[in-house]
Amino acid sequence: MIRFDAVSKNYPNGTTAVDALSLELAEGGLTVLVGPSGCGKTTTLRMVNRMVEPSAGTVSLRGQDIREVAAPELRRGIGYVIQHAGLFPHRTILDNVATVPLLLGWGKKKARSRAAELLELVGLPATMAKRYPYQLSGGQQQRVGVARALGADPPVLLMDEPFSAVDPIVRGELQAEFLRLQKELHKTIVFVTHDIDEAIKLGDHIAVFRTGGKLAQFDTPERLLAHPADDFVADFVGQDRGIRRLSFVQASGLPLREGPVLPVTAPVADARSLGEPWVLAVDAARRPLGWAATADLPPGGTLADATLAPLGHTFALVGDSARAALDAALLSPSRLAVGVDADGAVAGVADAYELSAAIAGASARAGASAGTAASADASAPAEPAAPIDTTKSAAPAAPAELADPAAPATSAGTSEAPDAAEGPDLGKAPEAGRPPGAAETSEGRLVKSDADGETSADDSAGPESDGTLDSADGVAGTDGPGDAGGAGSTGGDGR
């Protein structure tokens, strides 16, 4: 669906952000761009919606050169999610989500109805619709950013490190929610991250970039872990890639044995008769309660009278991977992993050695299947591509309520932020505490100085100044009526 043909991005100062990139991203797939800072991954993403124009080569969407479509039209048909969400601070959550539908000429009632549906889709209660961005947590703001990008149901989503600004617990929740949404929506997604674990967890395919904007390897997560192309990729993926590969082996295929499992009502004598150092006590429904050390059992009574050590954790036969099973074995006081069924009942146990042997065989079979599938994909003829449908993007001018009549005029193609003391206010929320506003260009683009006082400029200045929005606090910063893409952009860093 998205194709890069010998695409390069060079700047007048001699910097090469992307070097002769040739890459094809499958429709309905999630492709993760990963690599060290300055490797060109963000620049690559921004060339898809023409926020950065390539110096050479062609970027095609559904077989059509994207330069044949006006940039504002193109961006309104592509969802865009950035770090810190980039929400309009002076608009309610509902109106933030309704931004692109309004730009496309939808009626206010229809746009807000769609926004309400999307808030529910991303797991936010309807009570948040009338709040302002500063009244939400970072994770909630990021969900709103995703909802806004989905506003007009675009076929393509661009996501530039969307979960990097939240804590690990919230990030895990957002990743799980994002995977759930993708299973429902089947969007073509380009996702940028520094985190190789996030890339492996989310991606259908991963493109690893090296410094200098060169593509080092493009592969499935499993093949990337099993067969890194060179030392650079192997070092970037990390030395524990063997453990990470276990995430692709389903726990349902692992062999389990009955093991030393007894009801908690069983006599202590029965536990001793098993001749095992540990006994797993279970309730009437065979749900695990804990491990009893045989050496510490009381003289008489039942296992209910014994001191039970915590399980560590169990693993589910449906839904969990071999990695979870091996982890359960290593954390268990008995060194036995406990597998449970859908009801949480004990299905059996296995130690690390038994799991390792089964995992090795399953990994070998999975690797062979993946290689066969890759060969088949490479030899299959490509289907004819459909042209870009711009009928949804062709829209009347933005509604008057979206424009800021006080915005200062600037020359086209630039986004120069005035001094903070002179910049006009974008409007006020009804309560104090809202982050300050930002300037808006004559094209409707919001701009804001970053933490060092730098502002974004035109595309000729270099990889850190690519003519896109720069946001320091993550609350101001989406494309305005002139070139909205759904959720704006933070300042580029040439990645």
N, C-alpha and C positions, 0 to 999 in steps of 0.2 A: 504493500500500500504506500509506504514511504520509501523512496529510493534516492540514494546519494551516488552520483556518478562523477568520480574524480573531483570531488569538491575540496577546495582549499580556501582558507581565509588568511590573508596576509595583511599586515599593517605597514604604513609608511616608515615606521621606526625600525623595520626589519624583523619584527616579531611574526612568527608563523603560529597561529592559533590552531589551525586544522590543516593537515597536509595530505592532499590527494586521497580523500576518503571515498571509498566505494563500499556501499552497504545497502542492503535491502531489508526492511522491517515488515514482517508479516501482518496482514490485516487481522484485527482482533487479538493480537498478541501483546504482551508486556515486555518491552525491551529496556533493559537497564544499562545506562552509560556510566561507567565507573573508571576511576583512575586517580592519580595524585593531583594536587592543585596545579593549575596551569596546563593541564593536558588537553584542553579543548572540548571537554564534554558539554559544558554549558553553552559554549559557542555553537557547537553542533546542534544542540536542541533549539537554540534561538534562530538558527537558519531555517528551521521548518516553518516558522510563522513570519519570516522575513523581518524579525527584529534585528537580525544581523544579515547583511547581504554577502553572499560568497564572492570571493575574488575570482574564482574560476570554478568550472564544473556546473552541474545541474542538480537541483533538488526537485524531485517530482512527487506529486501526491495523486494517487490513482491514475498514474500514467500521464499526467499533465504537468508541465513545467509550472512551478508556483509563481514564477515571474509573469505569467500570462494572466494572473488574477490580481486585482488591486489589493494592496496590502491590508487596508481596513476590512475589505470583504473577506479576505483569507482568514484574518485573525478572529473575526466574529464566528467563523465556522470551526475554530480550534479552541478547545478548553485549555486554560493555562493556570497552573497552581504553583505558587512560589513559597519560599521560606517566610515564616511569620504571617502567612495568609494574605497580607497586603490589602486589607479591607478598607473601604471608605469610612473614616472615623465619624463623619457627620451624618451617615445614613444608618437606619435600623438594619438589623440582620436580615429581615425579610426583603428590604429594598436592595441590600447588597447582593443577595442571591438573584434578584430579579433584574440586575443590571443589563445583561446581554439580551434577554428577551425584549426589554424596553428599547434597546438600541436597534433591534431588528424590527421595530414597529408594532410589537404586540400591544394590545390594550392593557391598561394598568391592571384591570381585574384578572385577565388571563395570566399576565406575567406574575402577579402575586400568588395566584392559585398554584402555578407551576413551582414557585419558590417554596411555598408551604409543603408541597409534595416532596421536594428535594431535601428540606430540613428533616422530614420524617425518614427519608431514605438513608441519610447519613447519621441517624440516631440522635437527633436533637429534638427535645420536646417543643411543642407549639408555643409554650409560654416564653420561649426565648426570641420569638419572631420580632417583638417590639423593643428588644434591648439594643444597645449599641456595642460595638466591638470591645471597648474598654471594660465592659461589664462581663465579659466572658474570659474563661481561662485560655491558656495558649492552645491546649488540645481542642477546645471547643471552637476557637477561632479557625484552626486549621480545617476542621470539619466544614465550617462555613465556606472556607476557600474552595474546598472540593465541590461543595454543592453549587457554588457560583460558577465554577468551571463547567458544570454539567447543565447549566441553565437552559441552553437552547438545544440540548441533546446532541452535542457535536460528535462526529465519528472518531475524532482524534483528541487525545489529552496529552499535554506537555506538563511534566511535573519536575520542577527544579528543586531538589532537596527539600521536599515539602514537610518532612518529619524531623529535620535535623535540629530544630530549635526547641524541642520538647524533651522532657526527662525520659529515661529508658522505659519506665512503666507505661507512660502515656504513649510513647512511640510504638511499643509492642501492641497496645490496644488499637492504635490507628492503623498499623500494618494489617492486623487481623481484619479490621472493618473494611479496609481497602480491598483486600483479597475477596471478601464476601461480595462487595459491590461489583468487582470485576467479573465474578462468576455470573452475576445477574445481567450485567450490561454489555460485556464483551467489547469494550472499546479498544482501539489501537492506542497504546500508551507508550510514550517515551519518558523514561524516569531517570533522573540524574541523582547520584549519591556518591559520597566518599566511602561509605560503609559496605565492605564486601559481604558481610553477614546479611545486611538488608538486601543487597543485590541477589544473593543466593536464595533468600527466603521468598522474594517477590517475583523475580524475573522468570519469564519463559526462555529468554535469551539474554546473554550478557555481552556487552562490548567493552573490552578493556583497552583503555587508551594509555599510551606512554607519553612522557613529557615531549613536547614538540608537536603535539597534535596528530601523532601516528597511531593507527589502529593496531594493537598488538595481538588481539584474539577476539573472535566473535563466535560464541558457542552457547550450548545449553549449560545451565549451572553444573549439572552432573559431569559433562564432558570437560568443562573447564577445570573442575576439581581433579578429575582423573587424569587428564592429559594436558597440562599447561603447555602453551606453545614454546616458551623459553624460560630462562631464569628470571627475567623481569616479572612475568606473569606468575610464576611459582612463588616468588618472594612477595608479590602483592597479595596473592590469595592467602598466604600464610602457611606455616609448617604444620598446622593441625588440619590440613585439608582432607586427610584420610578420615578423621572423625566427622568432619562436615559432610562427607559423602554418605554417611549413614542416614542422613535426613531423607535420602531418596530410596531407601529400602523400607518397605512397609512392614510394620510389626505383625501384621496378620499372617505372614508366612514363616514366622519364627517358631521353632520347635519348643514345646513346653512339656514338662512332666508333672505328675501329680505332686511329688515332693512331700515334705513333712508338714502337712496341713491337717489340723484337727479343730473341731468345734471348741469354742471356749468353755463349753460344759463338760468336755472330756476329762476323765480322771488324770491326775499327774502321772500315774503309773503307765497309762497308755502313751503319754508323751515320751517317757523314758524308754519304753519298749521299742521305739522307732530307731534308736541308736544314732540319732542325728544331734549335732551340737546345738541346733536351733529348731524351734517348732513355731509354725505360723498359726496363731489363733484366729478363728473366723467366727462370725455370728451365725444365726440360724439361716440367713440368706447367703451365706458364704462370702460376705463382705469382710475384708481383712481388718483386723483390730490391732495387731502388732506381733512382734517376735518375742518369744520366750526362750531365754538361754537355758538349756537343759541343766547345766551345772548349777544354776541358781534357783531351780524349781523347789518349792516347799516340800516337806516330807510327805504330805498328803493333800487331800482336797482335789480341786479341779484347776484347769488353766486360768479360770477367773480369779483364783487366789494368787497367781504368779504376777511378778512385775513384768509388764510388756514394754519392750523397747519400740520406739517409733519405726515405721516402715521405711522412712526415707521418702520414697514416693512409688506409686505403681505406674504401669503403662497400659494403655488401652489397646486391645487387639485391633480395633477399628478406629483409625484416625491418627494414631501415633506411629512413630518411625522406629527403626532399629537404634537410632541414636538415643531416643528416650529410654528404650529397653536397656541398653548398655549403661546409661547413666543411672538407672534404677538399681542395677546390680552393684555398681561401684559405691552407691550411697547407702545401700542396705547393710545393717549390722551383720546379717548372715551371709552377705555377698551373693544373695539370690534375688533376682528380679522377679517381681510379682506381676503377672499379666492378668488383667481383668476384662470381662466382657462388657457389653453395652449397659448392663444393669449394675456394674460395679462388683460383680461376683468374681471370685478367684477362678481363673481358667487353668492356671498352672504356674510353675516357676522354672527358672533357668539360671545357670550361673554364667559368668563372663566368658568362660571357655566355650561353653555350648553355644552361646550367642555369637561369639567370634567366628566359629566354624560355619554357622548358618549364614552369617552376614557375608563372609568371604564368597560363598557360593552364589548368594543372591546378587551381590555386587558384580560378579563376573558375568552373570546372565543378563543383568540390566545394562551393563556396558556394551555387551555384544548386540543387544536389541537396539540400543541407542545408535550404535555405529551403523547398523543395517538401515535404520530409519533415516539417518543423515544421508547415506548413499542414495536412498530412494528419493529423498527430497531434492538432492542435487541433480538427479537425472530426469526428474519430472519436468515436462514442458510447462512454461509459465502461461497462465490464463491471460487472455487479453484484458487490459486494464480499462476501467471506465473513467471517463473524464470527471474532473472536479465539478460537483454540483454546486453552483453558486446561486441558485434560485432562492435558497433560504437566506443567503447573505445579502441579496439585493434588497435594501431597505431604505425607507425614507430617512431623513435627517433625524438625529436623536431628539427625543422629546425635550421640550423647553425646560422641564424640571431638572434635567440632568446637567444642564449647562450652568456655569458660574459666570454671571455677567460681570463680576468684578475681576475676573482673571486677566492678567496682563498679557498683551500680545507679544509673541516672539516670532522670530523667523522660522519658516517651515523647515522641518528636518532637525531641529535642535530642541533640547530640553534643558534650558539653563535656569537653575534655581536662583532666585534673588537672595539677598542677605535675609537671615531669619527675621530680623527686626523689621524688614520692609515687606516681607511676603504677605499676601492677602490671606485672610482666613477663609476656609472652605465652608464655613457654617458652624453653628454651635449645636451640640447635643443639649438636651434639656437639663443635664446635670453636670456639675463640676467634675473635673478629673479626666475629661477627654483629652487624649494626646493632641498636640497642636496640629494644625492643618498644613497644607503644602501649596505651592504655586501650581497653576494650571496653564499650559501653553495654549496657543491659539488653536491647536489641533485637539484640545481637550485632554491632553496627557498630563497626569499629575507628576510632579517631580519633587524630590526632597533631598536635602544634603545628607551625606552619610556621616558616620561618627567622626570622621577626620575632617569634615568640612568640605569633602570633595563632592562634586555633582557630576551627573552623567552628561556627556556631550555627544557630538556627532560620531559617525562610524569611522571617521578617518583618523581619530586621535590615537587609537591603539586598543589592545584587547581589554583594557580595563575601562574603556570609554566607548561603548558601542551604540550610543544613541538610545539606550533604554533607560527605564526608570531606576533610580537608586533610592533605596529606603533603608534608613537606619533603624527605625523602631518597629517596622513591620506592620504598621497600621495604616499608613498612607501609601498608596502606590498601586493603582491598576491603570491599565490603559483607559483613556477616556473615550468620549463619543467618536473621536476621529479615527481611532484604530484599536478599538477594544478587542481583546482576545480572551476575555473571561476573567482573568485574575491578575493581570499586570506582571511586573518583573522587578526583581531586585537588581542592583548594579552588577554588571558582568565582571568576571575576573579572568576571562580568557580561557575558562575551563572548557 
